[in-house]
């Protein structure tokens, strides 16, 4: 319907196409529509990028939290293992002190009292570290805590009951440092 008119300019003598007025009214709408589409596309891209960055941040926070928890557990485990190793080395001293207290052969009363005091202090120090003794006559035998090195047939004692303790066992919290050496009734 409409033909483009060409107009000559005096300076360049080029022909410049001139749009009819109907076409120029539609162009701003098309330009606005294209601009709106471009903005929507840009907004969509930015939203996707924001979501990616948010996911990365959440993963990083989760990884850090897991790392913190893991190192906390490792610290507790290292401390417990180091304490258990140190206590294991001094348990023979506790055994020797108990044997000395029980053996009163020719010991004076003061000497015996001194040994009992030292033994009590030693047991108190172990208790402060969280170390507890296991394995006493009359306790029920537990293979996780006790090592049965002898059995005895006894009708007066209940089955799986500790009759005699040869060497005390020790726990640090719930960790067995040394199992008790016991005699068990069948």
C-alpha positions as CSV (number, residue, x, y, z in Angstrom):
1,X,0.0,0.0,0.0
2,X,2.5,2.5,1.0
3,X,5.6,3.0,-0.8
4,X,8.7,4.5,0.6
5,X,9.6,7.8,-0.7
6,X,13.1,8.7,-1.3
7,X,14.3,12.2,-0.6
8,X,17.4,13.7,-2.0
9,X,19.6,15.8,0.2
10,X,21.5,18.6,-1.3
11,X,24.8,17.9,0.5
12,X,25.3,14.3,-0.3
13,X,22.8,13.8,-2.9
14,X,22.0,10.4,-1.5
15,X,18.6,9.0,-1.4
16,X,17.3,8.5,2.1
17,X,14.2,6.3,2.5
18,X,11.4,8.0,4.2
19,X,8.8,5.9,5.9
20,X,5.2,6.8,5.6
21,X,3.6,8.0,8.9
22,X,1.6,4.8,9.5
23,X,4.8,2.7,9.7
24,X,6.4,5.1,12.2
25,X,3.5,4.7,14.7
26,X,4.0,0.9,14.9
27,X,7.8,1.1,15.4
28,X,7.7,2.5,19.0
29,X,5.4,-0.3,20.0
30,X,7.7,-2.9,18.4
31,X,10.7,-1.2,20.0
32,X,9.0,-1.2,23.4
33,X,8.1,-4.8,23.0
34,X,11.6,-5.8,22.0
35,X,13.0,-3.8,24.9
36,X,10.6,-5.4,27.3
37,X,11.5,-8.9,26.0
38,X,15.2,-8.1,26.4
39,X,14.6,-6.9,29.9
40,X,12.6,-10.1,30.8
41,X,15.3,-12.2,29.3
42,X,18.0,-10.3,31.3
43,X,15.9,-10.6,34.4
44,X,15.5,-14.4,33.9
45,X,19.3,-14.7,33.4
46,X,20.0,-12.7,36.6
47,X,17.5,-14.7,38.5
48,X,19.1,-18.0,37.4
49,X,22.6,-16.6,38.3
50,X,21.3,-15.5,41.7
51,X,19.9,-19.0,42.3
52,X,23.2,-20.6,41.3
53,X,25.1,-18.3,43.7
54,X,22.6,-19.0,46.5
55,X,23.1,-22.8,45.9
56,X,26.9,-22.4,46.0
57,X,26.6,-20.4,49.2
58,X,24.3,-22.9,50.9
59,X,26.6,-25.8,49.9
60,X,29.6,-23.9,51.3
61,X,27.9,-23.2,54.6
62,X,26.9,-26.9,54.8
63,X,30.4,-28.1,54.0
64,X,31.8,-25.7,56.7
65,X,29.3,-27.0,59.2
66,X,30.2,-30.6,58.4
67,X,33.9,-29.8,58.7
68,X,33.4,-28.1,62.0
69,X,31.5,-31.1,63.4
70,X,34.0,-33.5,62.1
71,X,37.0,-31.7,63.6
72,X,35.1,-31.4,66.9
73,X,34.6,-35.2,66.9
74,X,38.2,-35.8,66.0
75,X,39.4,-33.5,68.9
76,X,37.2,-35.4,71.4
77,X,38.5,-38.7,70.0
78,X,42.1,-37.6,70.1
79,X,41.8,-36.4,73.7
80,X,40.0,-39.6,74.8
81,X,42.6,-41.8,73.0
82,X,45.6,-39.8,74.5
83,X,44.1,-39.9,78.0
84,X,43.4,-43.7,77.6
85,X,47.0,-44.3,76.5
86,X,48.4,-42.3,79.4
87,X,46.2,-44.0,81.9
88,X,47.1,-47.4,80.5
89,X,50.7,-46.7,81.2
90,X,50.1,-45.8,84.9
91,X,47.6,-48.7,85.7
92,X,50.5,-51.0,86.8
93,X,51.2,-48.4,89.5
94,X,47.6,-48.6,90.7
95,X,47.9,-52.4,90.8
96,X,51.1,-52.3,92.7
97,X,49.6,-49.9,95.3
98,X,46.6,-52.1,95.8
99,X,48.8,-55.2,96.3
100,X,51.0,-53.2,98.8
101,X,47.9,-52.1,100.7
102,X,46.6,-55.7,100.9
103,X,49.9,-57.2,101.9
104,X,50.4,-56.2,105.5
105,X,53.3,-58.5,106.1
106,X,55.4,-56.8,108.8
107,X,54.3,-53.3,107.9
108,X,53.9,-50.8,110.7
109,X,50.6,-49.1,111.2
110,X,51.9,-45.8,110.0
111,X,53.4,-47.3,106.9
112,X,50.2,-49.1,106.1
113,X,48.2,-46.0,106.6
114,X,50.5,-44.1,104.3
115,X,50.1,-46.7,101.6
116,X,46.3,-46.5,101.9
117,X,46.4,-42.7,101.6
118,X,48.6,-42.8,98.5
119,X,46.3,-45.4,97.0
120,X,43.2,-43.3,97.8
121,X,44.8,-40.2,96.2
122,X,45.7,-42.2,93.1
123,X,42.2,-43.6,92.8
124,X,40.8,-40.0,93.2
125,X,43.1,-38.8,90.5
126,X,41.8,-41.5,88.2
127,X,38.2,-40.7,89.0
128,X,38.9,-37.0,88.1
129,X,40.1,-38.2,84.7
130,X,36.8,-40.1,84.3
131,X,38.4,-43.5,84.8
132,X,36.3,-46.1,86.6
133,X,37.3,-49.6,87.8
134,X,35.3,-52.6,86.6
135,X,35.2,-56.2,87.8
136,X,34.3,-57.0,91.4
137,X,33.3,-60.3,93.0
138,X,29.6,-60.8,92.6
139,X,29.3,-58.8,89.4
140,X,27.8,-60.4,86.3
141,X,30.4,-61.5,83.7
142,X,30.4,-59.3,80.6
143,X,32.8,-60.4,77.9
144,X,33.1,-56.7,76.8
145,X,34.5,-55.7,80.2
146,X,36.0,-58.8,81.6
147,X,38.5,-61.4,80.5
148,X,37.7,-64.8,82.0
149,X,40.9,-66.6,82.7
150,X,39.5,-69.3,85.0
151,X,36.1,-71.1,85.5
152,X,34.8,-72.8,88.6
153,X,31.9,-75.1,89.2
154,X,30.0,-73.7,92.2
155,X,26.5,-74.6,93.1
156,X,26.1,-71.8,95.6
157,X,27.0,-69.1,93.1
158,X,24.8,-68.0,90.2
159,X,25.9,-68.8,86.7
160,X,28.2,-66.2,84.9
161,X,29.0,-64.5,88.2
162,X,32.5,-63.2,88.9
163,X,34.0,-65.1,91.8
164,X,37.5,-63.7,92.0
165,X,39.3,-60.7,90.4
166,X,42.9,-61.3,89.5
167,X,43.4,-57.8,88.0
168,X,41.0,-54.9,87.9
169,X,39.7,-53.6,84.7
170,X,39.3,-49.9,83.9
171,X,37.0,-47.8,81.7
172,X,37.5,-44.3,80.4
173,X,33.9,-43.1,79.9
174,X,32.6,-46.1,78.0
175,X,35.9,-47.0,76.4
176,X,37.6,-50.1,77.8
177,X,41.2,-49.3,78.7
178,X,41.9,-52.7,80.2
179,X,39.5,-55.6,80.7
180,X,39.4,-57.2,84.2
181,X,41.0,-60.6,84.6
182,X,38.5,-62.7,86.5
183,X,37.4,-66.2,87.6
184,X,33.8,-67.0,86.7
185,X,31.3,-69.4,88.1
186,X,29.7,-71.8,85.6
